[in-house]
Amino acid sequence: MNTPDWKKLRNEFPTLERWTYLDIARKTVPPRCQEQALLDYTRDVYENAGADAWSALNTGAARSALAQLLGAKPSELAFTKNTTEGLNIAAHAFDLKPGDNIVLTNMEHLANIWVWKHWEAKGVELRFAEHRDGRLPLESFLEKMDGRTRVVSTAYITYGNGCRVNLPELGAACRERGVKLVVDGVQAAGLLAAPLSSLGADIIAIGGHKGLFGLTGSGIVYCREDLVNEVRTPFVKQPVAADSAPAKAYATSQFDYVRVAHRFEGGNPNFLGVKVLHRGAEFLQSIGLEHIENRVRELTTNCLKMLKSAGLKTQTPQAWEERAQIVNVMVDDATGLMDRLREKHRVIANVKDDALRLSMSFFNDEEDLEKAIHAIRKETAPRAAA
């Protein structure tokens, strides 16, 4: 596949005509295919009483498109509202006992802490792997694990400084010990090319409103195929006996919850959100995740070089294998700077862990980085001098 025309693809994002947008780690700006999906949905409801818009067949097709894009089987994906719902499914999926423990990290988004807190009242201990200079190497997890560890739950890409956890390595260590690995994968989906099935995780929760170009209120959860039938779920129907007829109606019926990840879904799906995710998956597939990852690597590497040249500090790892699309910048009054960047320079960034967070996708370019870093220097230099 030829290298994509990044400039042409940038034109698919109208927001970029007016704003320098470096905040995909919070939410994406919509490509034109998202707008078209919204229009098609509404038009079908108006003209065809929802024959296409509310089609379970289309929901199945969307599931297959996302599975192909992300490197999973359709039977391993369930539609959810967001990352938190996927993590919450995982946090109630296993039969833990008093005295067991769950290992999280001290770099987690609060959502990946809250969903596990209910276990403490049942005598299960929550432990926290501690980062080392903003990294989470395997040793950080191993030193908190013991013979009573039942689950490890971590972000693939941390939301603050963008540290990437070596999931295949961690997954192998968990399998050796009979420990389940749950992953917050939202910051990686649609940006990194590694197939979900290669990461060594048991369950991966992904919101759709970042790299997948979906709407808020839409997402997916991946559950490893041979685990789908074992995990607990509060929803409609428990899995049927192993010798029953193979499950096949997940593509055509809302209520066949047998031996596929669809059993984690309850009632009607978010048809509009699913439609938009489907279009987003097709758009990403037309570009290629390997191309996207290479472009994000190029942009973030250039960003780190520009920050260094400008005398600005970051906590983001230099090695690509330890990071992804997020680069943070250590500044005083990061929140005030974020506001000034928006109001005075039309640069959109965010603040996490008291640092300014820049996050980029293939739709960004070097001019975006130059403008943002020039604005940061302009807004921080007078304060530094003072």
N, C-alpha and C positions, 0 to 999 in steps of 0.2 A: 504494500500500500504506500502510495506517495505521501510525502510530508504534507499535512493540511495547509491550506492558505489561511493563516491565523488572522490576517487583516480582514479577509472576507468573512470569516466566522465571527469576528468582533462586531461586524455590522448586524448580526442577528440579535444583538442586545441593545435595544434603543436607549436604555438608561445611561449607557456609556457615552452617549452624545452630550450629556449634560453634567455627568459626575465622574470623578475618579473613584471607582468602587473597589476597595480592598478589604472586603468584609464577607467573603463567601463562607467563612467559618461560623458566621452567625446565620445569614440567610443569603440565598442566591438572588440576583436580579434575574427576571424571567427572559428567556429567549423567545423569539417570535413563535416558535412551535408551541410554546405554552399558551400564548394568546390564541392561536388557531385552535388548539384543543378545547379551550373554554368556549370559543364561538361555535365549534362543531357540536359540542355537548348541548348548548342552549338551543341551537337551531334544530337539533333532532328532537328535543323535548317539545318545542313549539310545533314542528311540522309532522313528527311521526309518533308523538305521544311516548317518547322515550324508548322506542324499539331498539335503537343502537345504544343510547346513553345508559340504559339500565340493563344491558345485556350481560348475563353471567358468562356467556361465551367470550365476550370481550374481556371480562375480568380474568378468565383463564389465559387468554392471549397475552394480556399484560403481564401476568405472572411468568409466562414462558419467556417473554422478551427480557424481563429483569433477570431471570435465571441465566439466560444466555449471556447477557452483559456482564454479570457479576461472578460467573463461574460457579453455578449451583444447579441443582435439579429443581424443576417447578414444584415438586412435592416437598421440597425443603423450605419453601418460602410461604409466609403468611403475611397478609396485609394488616398493618396497624395504624394507629394515629400518629405515632412519633417514636423516637428512640426510647423515651421513658416507658411507654407501654410495653415495648419489647423487653426491656430490662425487667419490668415488673412481672411479665410472664416467666422469665427465667428465675426471678427471685422467689417464685412460688412453685417452681417445677420439681424440686427435689425434696425427698423425705429425710430431713436432717433430725438429729437427736441431740438432747442436752449433752454438752461436753464437746460437740463438734465445733469446728470453726470455719469461718469464711474469710479469705484474704482479699482485701481491696487495696487501694493505694492512696497515698496522701497527695496525689495530683488529680484526683477524680472530680468530674462535674458532680455537683450535689445530687443530681438525679440518680447517679450510680452509688450513692450512699443511702439516700432515703428509702429506696425500694427494698433494701436488705435489713433495715432497722427492726422490722417486726420480729426477726429471729432472736433478738436479744432477750425479749420477754419469754422466749421458749428455751432459754438456757444455752443458746448458741452464741459463741464469741465472734465479734468482728475484729479482725486484725488489719493493720495498715502497713503495707510495704512502703518503705521510705525511700524517696528519690535520692540520688547521689549526684549533686551538681546539676539538677534539672533533668537527669536521666533515670530510667527505670530498667537497669540491667537485670538479667535473670537472677543474680545473687540477691537482689532486693526482695524478690518473691520467695526464694528458697529459704532465706533466713527467718521468714515468718511461717513457713509451712512445716507441718509435722504429721504424725500418723492420724490425727483427728481432723485434718483439713479436708473438707468435702468440696469446696468451690473456691475458685479464684475468679475475680471479676475485675476487669481493667479496661480502660480506653485503649484502642489501637493507636490513635493519635491524641495526645492530651490537648485539652482545649486552650491551655494557657500559653506555654512556650512552644507547643507543637512537637514535643518529643514523641518519637515513634517507638513503640514496644516491639521487640522481636517476637512476634506471636508464634511462628513455627517452632522456635526454640522453647518458648514457654509452654506451648501446647504439648510438645514431646515430653517435657518434664512433668506436666500434669498427668498425661496418660500413663507414664511409668508408675505414678503414685495413686492411680485410680481417682484422680481429682477432676471435676468438671471445670471447663474454662468458658466463662461468659465474657463477651466483648461488647463494648460500646464502639460501634464501627462507623458512626455517622460522619466523622471528619475525613474518612478515607474513601468512602463509597463514591464512585464516579470520578475519582482523582488518581487513585493508585490502581495498577493493573493486576495485582495478584488476585487470583480467583479465591472466593470465599472458602471453597473446599480445600484449599492448600494451606490455610492459616492455622490449622490444628485446633480450632475452636469448636465448642459444642453448640453454643448459641451466640448469634451476633445480632444486635439490635441496631437498626439504621433508620433515622428520620429522613424523609424525602425532600426536605426543603433547603438542602445545601447542594452538594455536588451532583445529585440526581435530577436537579431542575424540576422538582415537584412543588406542590403547595404545602403550606403548613397544615397540619392535621392529616398528613398522609405519610406512610412509611412502610417498612417491611421488617420482619424478623426471620432470620435464617436459623434452622435447627437441623443439625446433622441427621441424615436419613435414618440411621439405625438407632437414633435416640428418640425420634418423633413419637414412637409408640409407647415409650416408657415414662415420659415426663407427665407430671400432674398438671391438670388444667381445670379451672372452675367453670369452663364453658359447657355448651349444650350437651355434647355427647362424648362419652369415653370411647377409646378405640375398641374395635370388635375383635373377636378371636382371630388368631393368626391363620387358621385354616379356612376362613371365610373367603368369599369372592373378592378378588383384587379391587382396591379402591380405584374408581375411574371417574366418578361424577364431580370431582372437585372443580373441573373446568366448566361444568354445566349446571351445577346446583349449589345453592347456598348451604344446604343442610346435610351434606355428606361429609362428616367430620372423622373419617376413618383412615388411619395409617398414613396420613399426609399432614404437613404442617398447617393445612387449612383448618384443622381441628382447634387451632388457637384463635380462630376468628369467631365472633359472635354476631349473628344477624346480618343485616345488609352491610355490604362494604361501602366505603366512601367512593361511590361510582365516579364522581367528578375527579377526586384526587387520584384514583387509579388510572383514569384516562390520561391525566396529565403526566403521571409517572411513566405510562406506556410511551407517550410521545417523547418524553425526556430520554428514555432508554434507547429509542430508535435514533434520536439525535446523537447521543453519545456513541452508539455503536457505529454510526456512519463516520465518525471521526477516528475512533479506535482508542481504547484506554491506554495502550502503550504510548501512542502519540501524546495523549493528554498528560500522562505521567512525565514524559520527557520534557514537555513544555513547562510544566509546573516546576520540575527540577531546575530547568534553565533559569526561570524567572526568580525563584527563591535564591538560587546561588548568586545571581546578579544583585539581588536585594541585599544579601549579606555583605557582598563586596562594597556596595554603595554605602551601607551603614558604617562599615569600617572606615572608608575614606572620609566620611563626614564626621568621624569621631564619636559616633553613637554606639552604645553598647546594647548587646542582645544576650538572652539566655538560650536562644535556639541553637541546637547542635549544628556543627558545620557539616558533618558527614551526611550525605543524602540518606543512607540507610537508617539514620537516627531521626529523621524529620520528614515533613511532607509540605503542605501548602502554607503553614503558619510560621511567621517570623515575628517575634516580639521585640519591643524597643524599650529600654529602661530609661525613663524620663521622670522628672518631678511633675506632680499634679497631672497624671496621665488623663484623668477625666476632663479636666479643664482643657488640655491640649486636644483631646478628641473633639470637644465642642467647637473649639476655634478652627480646627481643620475643616470641619463641616461648614461652619458659618462664613468663614473668610476665604477658604480655598476650594470649597466643593470637593473635598477629599473625605471619603467615608472609611473610617477605621473603627476599632472597638477597643475596649479596655477589659483586660482580664488579669487578675492577680496583681493589680496595681501597675501593670505595664501596658503600654500601647500595643495593640495587636494588629498586625497587617496580615491579611490572608488573601491568596490570589488563585485564580484559575487560568485556564488557557485563553479566556477572553481578555485578560489583561495584557499589557505590553510594557516595554522598558520605559516608555514615556510616562506611563502611570507611576512607575517607581520613582523616576526622576522628579516628577511633580510632587509626590508625597514626601520624599526625603528633603527636598528643597523647602517645602512648607514646614516640616518638622524643625529643621534647622532655623528657619526664620522665626518660628514661634518660641523656640527654646533658647536661642542665643542671647536675647536681651535679658532673660531671667538668669541665665548662667553668668552673664556679665555682672548683673546686679548682685 
